Structures are given as C-alpha cells and as structure tokens.
Amino acid sequence: MEQPLLEVDDLRVAVYSERRGLEATRRGETGSGIRLPGDELELPAGWVQAIHGVSFAVKPGETLALVGESASGKSLIVMGALGLLPAGAVTIGGTTRIEGYEAHIPDVQERSESESLKDRFVRKLLPLRPDAADDPEWRKLVGTRIGVLFQDPIGSWTPDILIGEQTAEVLEEHTDLSKDEIRERVFDALGEVQLPKERKFLSYRFELSRGEGQRAMLAAALIKAPDLLIADEPFSGLDVSVAKAILELIRDMLAQRKMAMVFVSHDLAAVASIADRIGVVYGGRIVEEGPVREVFYRPRHPYTEGLLASIPGLGLDRLRPIVGDAPPITDLPPGCAFAPRCEYATDVCRSELPDPSIRDLTLVSCHRAHELTLRGVRD
C-alpha cells in the first residue's frame, strides 16, 4: 500500500471564546478544564475545544478537499495540523506526519510580560500561543515540502517588505543558493503564475490587487518545489473570472509538478473539478469522507445532502437550503451537532455522538447512515 504523504491523527484544537470567558469570570472560574499535551498547564477560563479528534491522510499526488459552511472548523484543521495557528487558537492533541516523520507541534509558550494596560488585557484574553520554530526539522519540512496559500492574499504579506524579498525568504533560509540564483528563481516563479516579474518583485502589498496577491502567494508557495500544497479558501474575495483563472493555474501546477493538495473551500463546483477525495466538515469534525464522485452522487450524511441541495441547478429542485444556522463551534449542542437542523434526526441523534462507520467507499458519522437513502447531485 502506498505510504501517505501527509497523515493527521486525532487532531484537537482549542480556541478562545470571549463570551465563555466573561461567563466564567462572572461565576468565579479561572480554568477551562483543558490541559496541554505533555504538560500540567491548564488553559484559562474561556478556552473551549473546537476541533474534535480529526483524522485524515493524503497520498502523493492526491487532492483532498475539506468543505463545509463558514466557521465549521476547516481552516483550524489544516493550520492546527501544521502548527500554524494564530493567537487565540492552540493544538491540544494529535499527531501530524509527513512521509513518516512525526511532527512536534510545539508546546505553548507564555507571552512576554508588558506593563501597558492594553497588553495586560490581551494577555488576559489570549495568554498563550504556539511557537512554530521549536522543532527545526519540522520547520524545515514545512518550509521546503509544504506550500501554503492563506485566506487573505493581501494581509498575509508583510506590508513594509517587497513581495520579491518575501518570496525569496524560504530559499534564503533553507538552501545554499546565491542571491543572484535566488533572484532568478523568484523571477521564474512570478512569471510562472503570469505576473510581470520585475515590476511585482519590487511591489509592496498595497500595490497588488487581490488576484495579484493570490498569484504572488502561489509563486511563493511553489518556489520551493513542494510535494504538498495547502490552499485555504484561495478564492476568498476574488471576482468569479479571477477565481476561475487561479483555479486553472492551480490545476495546471498540480499536474505539472505531480503535487498533492489539501484544498479548503465552500465552493463545491470547484471541489468537483479538482479534488480526488472530499471531507465534509461540520461542528469541528469530519462527518463524511470519501471519493468525490461517491460523496456527490451517493451522500451518506444528511449534512452532505443539504450542502449539495443548496447549490442551484445540481438537484431536482433549483434550491433546497438547509434549515437553520450552524452552531458556533465553541457552543455545540449535545449529540450530533447537525441534529437540530436534520430532518432525519431521532432522540439518539440529539443525545449521543455517532461513531464513524464505513458505508461502501465512504466513512460517515451518522446514527442512521445504514438506513437512509439520501439525494445526490442527480436526484
């Protein structure tokens, strides 16, 4: 059996909820009950688990898409697996492996002391954050084997450093290339993503459109010839025509370089055109995972059926939106998180979490998966 390029096992992530923190303060509570792995340190009140034991694997050359509504936990999953979470979120358990190397997702370090009232307030709300530089081997793997497209194609760039210089940083850090060789590599990468290379090399982020920012980020991600591309909502805020051009560019790069990709998106049409497998995320869990065609044509989870039915033109009716709103991942109901919105829910769905089971080619977490016949895109 082919060894996975990327393996994520039992990933758990906690995030800070200001509402939970204020409620705990009123009750006089100081701790959250969440302890960090391998440490006696307890996260302060207000922290709550948001990602619950997520596992998945990606083979060389394969594209896995993670889909779901906004704030379902998709980005927390991929950034938590790589140790790239921002302040206010922290990996509290699980392992990540790249071709067998097990990542050390760094321990959480205390933030530095400050006397300013503002900083003391920030420390109270967001007192902890990961330091992604603690494991040199993992840092090198992420720097050379993994390319990342972040959600914000403008804000992800440092404002006072030239785009070309930022694109070159990874080669300066992890190779012995000369400055001239690195500059040539950057020019080649910018040209490959169809940007005017000399002009954009000398540009700052405020001089880029969102489409140009995403192309430049793609150049920075690909300059190191990675084996795996992480694309976190790469079309966010882009015009339809620009998003389509970026999608075609990514598809060409995957084919030419034989890269694998984890593609985070809520655009099911894009997913259908580029992914091999799909993981459906709801309430901080992957509730269904399988080959794209299997999931699209024979969904096993009611939430997947609802997502597919919400796309105009894919089902028997023009539009069948899911009733209700998704709960915040910091405040999930008991049992199956989708039960309050599910037309098939029973008492057991509302009280007990379902265990994952295999249905044909699909792994699904639903109490009634064995008895339901759900509607796919042709129904």
C-alpha positions as CSV (number, residue, x, y, z in Angstrom):
1,M,0.0,0.0,0.0
2,E,1.3,3.5,-0.9
3,Q,2.5,5.4,2.1
4,P,0.6,8.7,2.7
5,L,2.5,11.9,2.2
6,L,0.5,13.6,5.0
7,E,-1.1,11.9,7.9
8,V,-3.1,13.7,10.6
9,D,-4.4,11.6,13.5
10,D,-6.8,12.6,16.3
11,L,-6.2,16.3,15.9
12,R,-7.7,18.5,18.6
13,V,-7.7,22.3,18.7
14,A,-8.9,24.7,21.4
15,V,-9.9,28.3,20.7
16,Y,-10.7,31.3,23.0
17,S,-14.3,32.4,23.3
18,E,-14.7,35.8,24.8
19,R,-18.3,35.0,25.7
20,R,-17.3,31.9,27.5
21,G,-14.5,33.8,29.3
22,L,-16.9,36.5,30.5
23,E,-19.4,34.0,31.7
24,A,-16.6,32.0,33.6
25,T,-15.4,35.3,35.2
26,R,-18.9,36.0,36.5
27,R,-19.0,32.5,38.0
28,G,-15.6,33.0,39.6
29,E,-14.0,30.2,37.4
30,T,-10.3,30.5,36.5
31,G,-9.6,27.3,34.5
32,S,-11.2,25.8,31.3
33,G,-10.5,22.2,32.2
34,I,-8.4,21.8,29.1
35,R,-4.8,20.7,29.7
36,L,-2.0,20.9,27.2
37,P,-0.4,17.6,26.0
38,G,2.7,16.6,28.0
39,D,2.2,19.5,30.4
40,E,0.4,20.2,33.6
41,L,-0.6,23.7,32.3
42,E,-4.3,24.2,32.1
43,L,-5.8,26.7,29.7
44,P,-7.5,29.6,31.4
45,A,-11.3,30.0,31.5
46,G,-12.8,30.9,28.2
47,W,-10.9,28.4,26.1
48,V,-13.0,25.6,24.6
49,Q,-12.3,22.7,22.3
50,A,-13.3,23.4,18.7
51,I,-11.7,20.6,16.7
52,H,-12.6,17.1,18.0
53,G,-10.3,14.2,17.1
54,V,-10.0,14.8,13.3
55,S,-8.0,12.3,11.3
56,F,-7.2,12.1,7.6
57,A,-4.4,11.2,5.1
58,V,-3.3,12.5,1.7
59,K,-1.4,10.3,-0.7
60,P,1.3,11.7,-3.1
61,G,-0.3,13.5,-6.0
62,E,-3.8,13.3,-4.4
63,T,-6.1,16.3,-3.7
64,L,-8.3,16.2,-0.6
65,A,-10.9,18.9,-0.3
66,L,-12.3,20.0,3.1
67,V,-15.8,21.5,2.6
68,G,-18.4,23.0,4.8
69,E,-20.1,26.2,5.8
70,S,-18.2,29.2,7.1
71,A,-16.8,28.7,10.7
72,S,-17.2,25.0,10.6
73,G,-13.5,24.5,11.5
74,K,-11.9,23.8,8.1
75,S,-9.1,26.3,8.5
76,L,-8.5,25.4,12.1
77,I,-8.0,21.8,11.0
78,V,-5.3,22.5,8.4
79,M,-3.5,25.2,10.3
80,G,-3.6,23.2,13.5
81,A,-2.1,20.2,11.8
82,L,0.8,22.3,10.6
83,G,1.4,24.2,13.8
84,L,0.5,27.5,12.1
85,L,-2.4,28.6,14.3
86,P,-2.7,32.3,15.2
87,A,-3.1,33.6,18.8
88,G,-6.4,32.6,20.2
89,A,-6.1,29.0,19.0
90,V,-3.8,26.2,20.0
91,T,-3.4,22.5,19.2
92,I,-4.1,20.5,22.3
93,G,-3.7,17.0,20.9
94,G,-3.0,14.7,17.9
95,T,-0.1,14.0,15.6
96,T,0.9,15.0,12.1
97,R,3.3,13.0,10.0
98,I,5.0,13.8,6.6
99,E,6.2,10.6,5.0
100,G,6.6,9.0,8.4
101,Y,8.3,11.9,10.2
102,E,6.1,12.8,13.2
103,A,5.8,16.5,13.8
104,H,6.5,18.1,17.1
105,I,3.6,20.6,17.2
106,P,5.4,22.9,19.6
107,D,4.5,23.3,23.2
108,V,2.7,26.5,24.1
109,Q,4.9,29.3,25.4
110,E,3.8,32.1,27.7
111,R,3.6,35.5,26.2
112,S,6.1,38.2,27.3
113,E,5.3,40.4,30.2
114,S,4.2,44.0,29.5
115,E,3.2,46.9,31.7
116,S,0.8,48.5,29.3
117,L,-2.9,48.3,30.1
118,K,-3.7,47.2,26.6
119,D,-1.1,44.4,26.6
120,R,-2.3,43.2,30.0
121,F,-5.8,43.0,28.6
122,V,-4.6,41.0,25.6
123,R,-2.7,38.7,27.9
124,K,-5.8,38.0,29.9
125,L,-7.9,37.1,26.9
126,L,-5.1,35.5,24.8
127,P,-2.4,34.5,27.2
128,L,-1.0,31.6,25.1
129,R,0.1,30.9,21.6
130,P,2.2,28.3,19.8
131,D,5.8,28.9,18.8
132,A,6.2,27.2,15.4
133,A,10.0,27.4,15.5
134,D,10.7,25.0,18.3
135,D,11.3,21.9,16.1
136,P,14.0,22.7,13.5
137,E,13.2,19.5,11.4
138,W,9.5,20.3,11.3
139,R,10.2,23.9,10.4
140,K,12.4,22.7,7.5
141,L,9.7,20.3,6.3
142,V,7.1,22.9,6.3
143,G,9.5,25.4,4.7
144,T,10.5,23.1,1.9
145,R,8.0,20.3,1.4
146,I,4.8,22.2,2.0
147,G,3.5,25.3,0.2
148,V,0.6,27.3,1.8
149,L,-2.0,29.6,0.2
150,F,-3.6,31.6,3.0
151,Q,-7.1,33.0,3.0
152,D,-6.1,36.7,2.8
153,P,-3.9,37.2,-0.3
154,I,-3.1,40.8,0.7
155,G,-3.0,40.8,4.5
156,S,-0.7,37.7,4.6
157,W,2.1,39.7,3.1
158,T,4.3,41.9,5.4
159,P,3.4,45.5,4.5
160,D,6.9,47.0,4.5
161,I,8.9,44.3,2.7
162,L,9.0,43.9,-1.1
163,I,7.0,41.0,-2.5
164,G,10.1,39.6,-4.2
165,E,12.1,39.7,-1.0
166,Q,9.4,37.9,0.9
167,T,9.0,35.3,-1.8
168,A,12.8,34.7,-1.6
169,E,12.9,34.1,2.2
170,V,12.3,30.4,2.1
171,L,15.2,29.8,-0.3
172,E,17.5,32.0,1.8
173,E,16.5,30.1,4.9
174,H,16.7,26.5,3.6
175,T,19.1,26.5,0.6
176,D,22.7,27.4,-0.2
177,L,21.8,29.3,-3.4
178,S,23.5,32.6,-4.1
179,K,21.5,35.9,-4.1
180,D,21.6,36.0,-7.9
181,E,20.3,32.4,-8.2
182,I,17.6,33.1,-5.7
183,R,16.5,36.3,-7.5
184,E,16.4,34.3,-10.8
185,R,14.2,31.6,-9.1
186,V,11.8,34.3,-7.9
187,F,11.6,35.9,-11.3
188,D,10.8,32.5,-12.8
189,A,8.1,31.8,-10.2
190,L,6.4,35.1,-10.7
191,G,6.5,34.6,-14.4
192,E,5.0,31.1,-14.0
193,V,2.0,32.5,-12.3
194,Q,1.6,35.1,-15.1
195,L,2.7,38.2,-13.2
196,P,5.1,40.8,-14.6
197,K,8.1,39.6,-12.7
198,E,10.4,42.6,-12.4
199,R,7.6,45.0,-11.5
200,K,5.9,42.7,-9.0
201,F,9.3,41.8,-7.4
202,L,9.6,45.5,-6.5
203,S,6.0,45.9,-5.3
204,Y,4.6,46.2,-1.8
205,R,1.3,44.5,-0.8
206,F,-0.8,47.7,-1.2
207,E,0.2,47.8,-4.9
208,L,-1.4,44.4,-5.5
209,S,-5.0,43.5,-6.4
210,R,-6.4,40.5,-4.5
211,G,-6.0,38.4,-7.6
212,E,-2.3,39.5,-8.0
213,G,-1.8,38.9,-4.3
214,Q,-3.0,35.3,-4.6
215,R,-0.9,34.7,-7.7
216,A,2.2,36.1,-5.9
217,M,1.4,33.9,-2.9
218,L,1.1,30.9,-5.2
219,A,4.6,31.8,-6.6
220,A,5.9,31.9,-3.0
221,A,4.3,28.6,-2.2
222,L,5.7,26.9,-5.3
223,I,9.2,28.4,-5.5
224,K,10.5,25.6,-3.2
225,A,9.0,22.8,-5.4
226,P,6.9,21.4,-2.6
227,D,5.3,18.0,-2.5
228,L,2.1,19.3,-0.8
229,L,0.1,22.5,-1.4
230,I,-2.3,23.7,1.4
231,A,-4.9,26.0,-0.2
232,D,-7.0,27.6,2.4
233,E,-10.0,29.3,0.7
234,P,-7.8,30.5,-2.1
235,F,-10.7,32.2,-3.9
236,S,-11.9,34.2,-1.0
237,G,-12.9,37.7,-2.1
238,L,-12.0,37.2,-5.7
239,D,-14.2,38.0,-8.7
240,V,-15.6,34.9,-10.4
241,S,-13.4,35.3,-13.5
242,V,-10.3,35.8,-11.4
243,A,-11.1,32.9,-9.2
244,K,-11.6,30.7,-12.3
245,A,-8.2,31.8,-13.6
246,I,-6.5,31.0,-10.3
247,L,-8.2,27.6,-10.2
248,E,-6.9,26.8,-13.7
249,L,-3.5,27.9,-12.7
250,I,-3.5,25.6,-9.6
251,R,-4.8,22.7,-11.6
252,D,-2.0,23.1,-14.1
253,M,0.6,23.3,-11.4
254,L,-0.7,20.2,-9.7
255,A,-0.5,18.2,-12.9
256,Q,2.9,19.5,-14.0
257,R,4.6,19.1,-10.6
258,K,2.6,16.0,-9.5
259,M,1.9,17.7,-6.2
260,A,-0.7,16.7,-3.5
261,M,-3.1,19.3,-2.2
262,V,-5.4,19.9,0.8
263,F,-8.0,22.3,-0.6
264,V,-10.2,24.1,1.9
265,S,-13.3,25.6,0.3
266,H,-17.0,26.0,0.4
267,D,-17.2,26.1,-3.4
268,L,-18.4,22.6,-4.3
269,A,-18.2,23.3,-8.0
270,A,-14.5,24.0,-7.7
271,V,-14.1,21.0,-5.5
272,A,-15.8,18.7,-8.0
273,S,-13.4,19.9,-10.8
274,I,-10.1,19.4,-8.9
275,A,-10.4,17.0,-5.9
276,D,-10.0,13.3,-5.7
277,R,-11.5,12.9,-2.2
278,I,-13.7,15.1,-0.1
279,G,-14.0,15.5,3.7
280,V,-17.2,17.2,4.8
281,V,-16.7,19.3,8.0
282,Y,-19.4,20.3,10.5
283,G,-19.0,21.3,14.1
284,G,-15.3,20.8,14.2
285,R,-15.5,17.2,12.9
286,I,-15.2,15.5,9.6
287,V,-18.7,13.9,9.3
288,E,-18.2,12.3,5.9
289,E,-15.2,11.4,3.8
290,G,-14.8,9.5,0.6
291,P,-14.1,9.8,-3.2
292,V,-15.6,12.9,-4.7
293,R,-17.9,11.1,-7.1
294,E,-19.2,8.8,-4.4
295,V,-19.9,11.6,-2.0
296,F,-21.5,13.8,-4.7
297,Y,-23.7,11.1,-6.1
298,R,-24.3,8.9,-3.1
299,P,-24.1,11.1,0.0
300,R,-24.3,9.2,3.4
301,H,-24.6,12.1,5.8
302,P,-27.7,14.4,5.9
303,Y,-25.5,17.5,6.1
304,T,-23.8,16.5,2.9
305,E,-27.2,16.0,1.2
306,G,-28.1,19.5,2.5
307,L,-24.9,21.1,1.1
308,L,-25.4,19.5,-2.3
309,A,-29.1,20.6,-2.4
310,S,-28.1,24.2,-1.6
311,I,-26.3,24.6,-4.9
312,P,-28.7,26.0,-7.6
313,G,-29.1,23.6,-10.5
314,L,-27.4,20.5,-9.1
315,G,-30.5,18.8,-7.7
316,L,-34.1,18.1,-8.7
317,D,-35.2,21.4,-7.3
318,R,-33.4,24.6,-8.0
319,L,-32.6,25.3,-4.4
320,R,-33.2,23.4,-1.2
321,P,-31.3,25.4,1.5
322,I,-30.5,23.8,4.9
323,V,-32.9,24.9,7.5
324,G,-31.5,26.9,10.4
325,D,-28.0,28.2,11.2
326,A,-24.8,26.2,12.0
327,P,-24.0,26.4,15.7
328,P,-20.7,28.1,16.8
329,I,-18.0,25.5,17.2
330,T,-17.5,26.9,20.7
331,D,-21.1,26.1,21.7
332,L,-22.2,22.8,20.1
333,P,-25.4,21.0,21.1
334,P,-25.2,17.6,22.7
335,G,-25.2,14.5,20.5
336,C,-24.7,15.0,16.8
337,A,-24.1,18.7,16.1
338,F,-26.2,18.6,13.0
339,A,-29.3,17.1,14.7
340,P,-31.1,20.4,15.4
341,R,-31.1,21.1,11.6
342,C,-31.6,17.5,10.4
343,E,-35.0,16.3,9.1
344,Y,-34.0,12.7,9.9
345,A,-32.9,13.2,13.5
346,T,-34.2,11.0,16.3
347,D,-33.8,11.1,20.0
348,V,-30.5,9.2,19.9
349,C,-29.1,11.7,17.4
350,R,-29.8,14.5,19.9
351,S,-28.2,12.8,22.8
352,E,-25.3,10.7,21.6
353,L,-22.3,11.3,19.3
354,P,-22.3,8.8,16.4
355,D,-19.3,6.6,15.8
356,P,-17.8,6.6,12.3
357,S,-18.6,3.7,10.1
358,I,-17.8,2.5,6.6
359,R,-20.6,2.6,4.0
360,D,-19.4,1.3,0.7
361,L,-16.4,3.7,-0.1
362,T,-17.4,6.4,2.4
363,L,-16.5,6.9,6.1
364,V,-19.5,8.6,7.8
365,S,-20.5,9.6,11.3
366,C,-24.3,9.3,11.4
367,H,-26.5,7.1,13.5
368,R,-28.9,6.4,10.6
369,A,-26.4,6.1,7.7
370,H,-27.2,2.4,7.3
371,E,-30.9,3.0,6.7
372,L,-31.1,6.4,4.9
373,T,-31.1,6.8,1.1
374,L,-30.1,10.4,0.5
375,R,-30.3,12.6,-2.5
376,G,-27.1,13.3,-4.6
377,V,-26.5,15.8,-7.3
378,R,-28.5,13.9,-9.9
379,D,-31.6,13.3,-7.8
